[in-house]
Amino acid sequence: MGATKLLVMLPLVATFAYASLVGLTYVSQRALLYPGATLTLAPESASWGESVKIRTPDGETLHGLYSQGKPDMPSVLFFLGNADRVSNYGFFARALASRGVGLLAISYRGYPGSTGTPSEAGLLTDGIAAFDWLSVRSENEIVVLGQSLGSGVAVNTARQRPAAAVILVSAYLSVLSLAQMHYPFFPVGLLIKDPFRSDLRIAQVKQPKLFIHGRRDTIIPLSSGEALYDIASEPKQMLIYDGFGHNDLWDARMVHDILRFVEALK
């Protein structure tokens, strides 16, 4: 009798454990997707450029750092990865400034110095608000740059605003497809709140596009970036960095490749 009860109980326990794990993942998914979000509203110190505030149409206030370029040169609008900080990019701002190119990097809603809480709809709104703010202050073209999570914000911004070009670093086909890859035993399609479907938006991005990806990236595999590249329209180009992964791409070569792409637009 004991053995029979055990056989009956085991599937029930396994089902309960699975359901609990799925429920926990559902509840905590935004904490996993936006690890850089914080409850503090204090902005980081301005390690480069000017500290600026950008109002969004839905009433949030975004913190950003801004380095103004020369009047006849484009500006870069930078959407960061999900655990990054705008204060980390003084080296990039200085490299752009040495060639007269401006830079605006924003802290998404819920991230340091910005109000609100992050969500896909919120971040896409942030992207549009940042572009509109920069378009008023920049006298020339705007190049949208998105890295990792920010690639989805960049794609959406470029399809809705007249960006001169788009640079996508460690881009994904969609957050949905990444979640399905990392959690193959979960019904991700039913659970995910923020799918970031770049695959459904990239066709509307007609501007020149530069894709940069590390061959050894295990967080957003090269195959995901290549899949997005394959369905993107021309003009486009892709640079694959052998020996590099997800978090080690930023070096002098990448800065040079970005500058070369931006300056070739003139």
Steps between C-alpha positions, in 0.01 A plus 500: 500500500784736588665443163171560319443826681853607416444429133184706511661784690815537292327637187297738717811627676682538168205688350480729802875567488487576127198729539672681788815549295301629205309736729820629658654562159187683384496726805873573493551530123535877496758489777693255281457708184580838659770431761635853471174654624515644847261648753721803557425810298843656557687547169856394459762772499564647156825321416482651151286750316204689637239345730158547338138421577259376234124491552304215345144528363370284787645723770832336590832684525811340352855570605755527220853612427551717194809612312414745223675453167601751239215659299595324177545155658246233600415396854473146636200403714609206717266243656694285747483138608279391787762517778706793375542861612526817293798609712708214357541657157729796549757330278243473221383859541859625483575292190192638324571854614853482356332471159225752572226238552251548786367237739184463707472194725182455703417319820175310439202555727565335835876516446728737698375855489180419308149463636255217433540126460631321192286312249516451125235763435678736736845456346365545148337823615832605654674444169261724309516770768880497492507528119255790504701678772824458306346604168416839651859552622698337221537700180590195296414133455448249779646150494321257731722250683358215706690233689353172626161589655538845348507355149125446522451862608721615212309297241167638616630858516646483149178369352301786652744789470727627216830370631786528251622147577484222757779313681400178674751343738429147629149520356234233548227373274263551794510470877227238457730278294782543752271405786384192309865404452600553864180351648405223255275315746281801581198623298684825436264622230215503752698652785723770357400861565764679293577303181685782317414367153775660294432231242160657434637856489832484315335493155379856559854622566614617157808696613857370464570243769821378663486180704784414740511168686749288691541149368527357852194675640308255720240747630372609160647241262638610168228292334235735644676809368556335163132405479403865551761610248368253242148645506615864509482693176797649319714700547657298779831357610612270779827486690572184699775523760676167540607417853256744660182434696221718636662729757848552356428661163585859585856564394683736264407288199127523564516873563693534173244290310214709638673827412581378151136406442368830637744714300427310180140624518606854412 
